[in-house]
Amino acid sequence: MRGKTLLWVGSVLSVLGALPAVAADHDVSVTIYANDLALVQDHRSINVTGGRQRIEFQNVSGKIRPETVSLAADGLTIVEQNFDFDLLTPAKLMEKAVGQEVTIVRVTPGTGAETREKALVLATNGGVVLKIGERIEVLRDDGLPVRVIFDKVPDNLRARPTLSVTVNSAHGGTRPATLSYLTPGLGWRADYVALFSEADSKIDVQGWVTLTNSSGTTYDDAKTLLVAGSPSNLSGNNSWAVRRPRPTLAEAGTESGTRERLGDFYLYPIAERTTIANLQTKQVSFLDVHGVPAEHGYEYRNVWLGTSETPQSAKSVYRFSTSAKAGLGDQLPAGILRFYMRDKRGDPQFIGENQIDHTPMGSIISLSTGDAFDVKVQPTVLKRTSLGDFAWRTEMRYSLTNALPKSVQVAVLQGGLWGDTTISAESQKSTRRSADVAEWLVTVPANGKIDLTATFMTRY
């Protein structure tokens, strides 16, 4: 039988010796960043004697970064600090008892009579091996009642994460102290819900702060402040994720709002104190806007001057503003925005989601919710001709089809226009998004089809 499932502690005696002072009456402020990092400021009253003394701070984060700890109290200087994170469990208790004697208590089924034996713990690797008298015994998972009694709790096992600090005090007495430290395991993200009305081309958007706590500690009645931004964190993982193939920020805004800033970051304070329980996800609303104008259209991107063997779905795209006038009127922390639409029965139904970056106020967001069912585009290379000296002429056709009972507008984007590529002929006027991308806005009639053609002169 495995130690973690076999054993339970029937009786544990107190740790012998003098106990250190324990800081109590704590008031916690938590500043949480979006990249799995938090600043905890723990305000407590401590009772100290004059001279050298060890003080224990219980209920600190189980993932505390000890090198970031700072203790501020009048007349105290820190001599040494230790973080004890080996937590008390039945399996850990047995593991620490290797080489020591414990008492095994067995109960006889039927009579309920108890028998007790002293046993030397030899090993706990994959199971518990005991020496009882002159015999070696392995505790088995045979369903018989058995428990283990330990004489004491090992000094290096704690019931909860504990930071012990050895200090020198100029004088004794009770005084306020602030323990500050950084910790991973506390994080937050923004989640948005958008309800789009096709009838009047408007959206309602609600923003939620989603808090998560896996730090190993509960923060009771904490004053909580959220920071939108990505401060550099050398001990964390700042590697860039794989870039999304389609950006969502179409145009960066230039408007300033009234929200509080800290350096280059925006602050989102939680209005009321809240308890952030360990292994809990908590949501708090921070944005609720109705009737924001929005546009629905379609987009297709051809990454190079090539042919697709089959028609490809265009992306279904929604555009809206974050400006104070006719927009959401706020800065948007990075997060996931989920789109809904009402069906004929009036029930909101999910139609797609996408991630948005940190977005200034006054920006234009262009967000794809997925592939269109009825709007297709098929690019075809009609002819590619060598002109010598690494020059080429490529004739392209883009066949757009629309199975919807209404006309739609499709933004056709042609990428891969490197170097000095030019468009020598086109059936509809294009615009250049950049040196590498050309764009056409094509209106496709209801239940119809239309061809867009263009000729490219390239050199490579």
N, C-alpha and C positions, 0 to 999 in steps of 0.2 A: 504494500500500500504506500502511496506517495504521502510524504510528510504533510503537505499542505491540505490534503483531504482527510488524513487520518486523525490528526491531533486537534484537541481543543484544550484550552487552559482551564482547569478546574479551580485552581487556587494559585495566586501569585502574591508573594510577600513584598513589602515595600523595599526600595533600595536603601541599603544601610549607609549611614554617614550623614554629615551635615548637608542640607540642601542649599543651593544658591538662591539668591533673591530672584523673584519672578516679576517681570514688569506686567502691570495690570491696567484696567480701566482705559483700554485703548480706543482711539478714534481714528478711522482710516480714511485717507484720501487716495484715490487711484486715478492716475492718468494713463489712458490706454491708447496705444498707437495701432495702426492698421497692419503692421508687419510683425505680429506676434511678439510684441514687446510692451511692457507696462512699467511705469514708475509708481511704486508704492511708498506713501509717506504715512507712517504709523506713529500716531501721537499717543504716548502713554505716560502714566505717572509711575515713577520708580522710587523705591525706598532704598537708600544707600547708606553705608557706614563710611566713616572716614578711612582713608588709606586704600589698599588694594582689595578688590572684590570681584566675584564673578556674577554676572546678571544674565538670566535666561529670558529670551523673547520667544514665546511660543506662538503658534498659528501664523508663522511667516510662510511665504510661498515655498512649496516643495521643490521649486526649480530656481530658487534665488541665485543670482550671480553674486557670490560672496565678495568678489573684488570690487563691487560697486556699492558696498554697504557704507553708510555714513550715519554716525550717531551724534546728535547734537543735544547737549544738556549742560547746564551751568555748572562749572567746576569739575567736569569729568574729562579725563584723557583716556584713550583706548590703548591698552597694552597688547591684547591678543583677542582674536575672535575665531570661533569654530562653528561650522554649520553641521548639525547632526541630522542627516536625512534618511538613515537606516531605520525604517518605521517598524513598530512592534506588530507582528503577526504571529499566529501559531507556528507557521513554517520557519520564520526567522528566529523565533524563540528556541525552537529545537535545533536549528543550525548553529546558533551561538552556544548551545549546550554540549557540543561535541567535545569529548574529553572530560566531561563532568558527570556527576551522578544526579539522577532524577528519580522520582517515585512513580511507579506504574501502578495504577489502580484498576482492577478488573472486577466486574460485577457478574455473578453467576446467574444465568437466566433461570427463572422459576423461583428461586429462593431470595434473590436480591442481595445475597451475601457478598461483601467486598473482601478482596484480598489485595494486599499491598506488598510490593517488592522494590528494593533498591536496584537500579539499573545504571550501568555506565554506557553513555551514548558514544558509539564508535564511529558512526558515519550517517549522513543523511542524503547521500547521492542517489536519487531515484527511489528512495525508500529509507526507512529508519532501521539501523542495525544496532542492537543492544547486546551488552554482556550482562547477564543476570546470574550471579554466582559463578559457577564454572561453565555455564552454557552460553552459546551465542544464539540470539533469537532475532528474527525479522518480524516486525509488527505487520500483521496481515489485515487486509480489508475483508474480514470474514463476518462482519455485521455484529460481532460481540461488543458489548459496551466496554470501552476502555478510555481512560483519560490519563493525563500526565500532570504531575505536580512539580513545579519548579520552586527552588528556595528563594530566588530573587530574579528581578529583571536585570539583564546585563546593562552595564553603564552606557554602552554605545547604542542601545536601542531606545527609541523614543516613541511615545504614543502619537505624537504629531511632529511635523517639522519644527525644529528648534534652533535658534541662533543663540549661542552663548558668547558673551563679551566680557573679557577681563578688563577692569577699569581701575584707574586711580582716582580717588575723590578727595578734593581739598577739605571737604566737611561733610558730615552726615545729614540725613533728613530726607523728606519726600520732595521731589521736584519734577516738573514736566520734562519729557525728553521726546525727541523726534528721531525715529529710525527710518532711514530712506534707503531704497535699493531698487535696482532694475531686475525684472524677471520676465522670461518667456512664459508661455502657457496662458496668458491673458491676451485676447485679441478682439477685434471687432471688424465688421464690414457693413457696408450699406446694401440694403435690398430694396428694390423699387417695384411697385405694382402700378401698371398703366392700363387704364380702361379706355379703349379707342371707340369713338362713335363714328361710324362710317357715314351716317346721315348728315352730320354737320361738320365733319372733319375736325373734331376736337378730342382732346384726351384729358382724363383725370389721373393725376399721379400722386401716389402716397409713398413716402420714403420711410424705411424702418432701419434703425440701428440694431444690428444683431450682435450681441455680446456672447463670447464663449470663454469658458474657464476650465482649463485642464492643468492648473498650477499645483493642484493637490491641497489647496486651502480655500476655505470660504471666507469672503470679505463681508462682514455683517454691517448693514446700515452705512454703506460707504458713500462718501461724496465722490461722484464719478465724473470725469472729464475726458472727452474723446478728442483725439487729434487727427485731423484729416491731412495726410501727407506721408512721406516715406523718409524719415530721418535715417542717416547712415548708421548701420549697426554692424560693426566688424565681427561680432560673435554670432550673428545670425546668417541667414541665407539670403543674400542680396542678388543672387544670380537672376538674370532676366528669364522670364518664361518665354516659351515659343511665341513669337509674334502672331497675332491673329491676321489672317489673310486680308481682312477688310477692316480698316479703322472706323471707329464710330464718331470721332470728333471731326465734323466736316469743317468747322470754322471756330477758332478760339475766340472767346469773348474778351472784351476790354472794360467791362463795367465793374465798379466797386460797390459792395453792399455794406450793411451795418454789422455783419457777423464779426465776432472778435477774432483777431489773428494773433499768432505767436510766431514771430519771425516770418518765414514763408509758409506757415501752416495755418489752417483754420481750426477753430475750437468749437466743439459741440458739447456743451455741458448738459448732463442729465438734470432736469429741473428739480427732482426730488431725490433724496438719498435712496439707495437701493441695495439690496443684498445680492451679491454675485456669488452664488453657490458653486462649489466645486462640481465639475462634470455637468454643468448646466448651460443651456442656451437660453438667452433672454432677449426679447425684442422690445424696443421703445420707439414710438413714432417721432419723427423730426420734420416731416414735410407732408403737407396735405393741400394740393392745389387742384382746382376744378376749371374746366372749360378753356384749356390752353389750345390755341390753334395748332393743327398738325397736318402734314401732307403725307399721302400714301402714294407710292410709285414703285417702279421696278428698275432693276439694275443688272446689267450683264457685263462681265469683264473677260476679255480675251487676252491671255497673258503674253502671247506672241503671235506673229503673223503665220498662223497655222490653221489647219482644217480640223473640225470636229466631225467624227463619223456619224454622230447622232445629234439631234436637237438637244440643247441643254436648257435646264430651267433657269429663268431669271430669278434674282433675289427679290423678295418682297421687302421693301424699305419704307421706313417711317422717319419723317423729319420734323423736328420741333425746336423751339428756342428756350434758352434758360435766362433770357433777359428779364428785367423788371417790368417792361412793357410788353404785353402779349406773350409772356413766357412763364417759366416756372419761378423766376424771381429769386434765385438762390444759387450758391455754389453747390455743386454736387460731388460728394466724395465718391471715389471709385467703388463700384459694386456691380451687381447684376440687376438688370431691368427686365421684368417679365410683362409681356403684353397679353391683354385679354380683349375680347369682343363679345357683345351680346348676340345670342342666336335669335331666331324668330320668336322663341318663347320668352325672351327677355333675360335668359340666364347667361351670366358671363362665362366664356369658354377660353381656355388658354390657347394662344396662337404662336407662341415662341418667346425666346429670351436671348439676351446678348449682354456682354459686359461693357461697361463704360469706364473710362479713365477719370481721374480727377479733372473736373470740368469747371472752368471759370464762369462767372455769371455773364450773360450776354452771348454765350456760345450757340452754335447750331449743331445739334446732334442728328446724325444720320445713322439709323440703326436697322440692321437686317434681322428679321424674325424667322427666316427660313427660305426654302425654295418654293417658288410659285408653281402651283399645279397646272394652270392653264396658259401661262405665258412662257414661250420657248424662244430660244435664239440658236441658230446654227451658222457658225462661221465657216466659210469655204474659200480656199485659195483657188481662184479661177485660172490664174496663169502667173508663172514666175519666170522672168526673162533676165538673163545675164547681159549686162551692158558693157562688160569688160572693166578692167581696172578695179575689180572688187565691187562694182556697182550693180544693183539689181532693181528691177521693177516688179512689184508684186500687186496683182489685181485681186481684191477681196470682195466677197459678197456675204452679207449678214442677213439671213432669212428670219424674220420675226413673225411669229404666229400668236394669235389671241383667241382663245375659246370662250372668253367671257362675253356676256351680252351687253357690254359697254366698252367704249374705247379706253385704252390705257396709254400711258407714256412710259417709255423704256429708255433709260440712260445706257447707251452702248459705249463701253470703254475699251479702247484698243491699247494694250500695253506693249512693251518691248520695242519702243521706237527709239533705239539708241543712236548716239552719234548725231549726224546731220540728216536724219530721216525727214523727208518732206512728203506732203500729200499733194500730188499733181492733179488729181481729179477726184470728185466725190459727188454723189447724188443729192446730198444734203450738207449744208454748211456745218463744219465741226468747230469745236473750241479745243485749245490745248490746256489740259489741267496742269501739265508739266512738260518738260522736254521729252519725257518718255511715254506720256499718255495722251491720247486724243479722245474726245467725248462727243457723241451725237445724242440729241434728245429726239427720239423717234416716236411719233404718235401712231399706234397700231389700231385700226378700226375694230369695232365690235365684231366678233366672229369672223375676223379677217386675217389677212396676211400682207406683209409689205417687205420689199427687199431694199436694203441699204448697200450701196457699192462705194468703194474707194480704191484709189491706186496710190501705192507708196513707193517712193524712190529712196533706196537705202544704200549705204556704203559700209561694208565690213569685210 
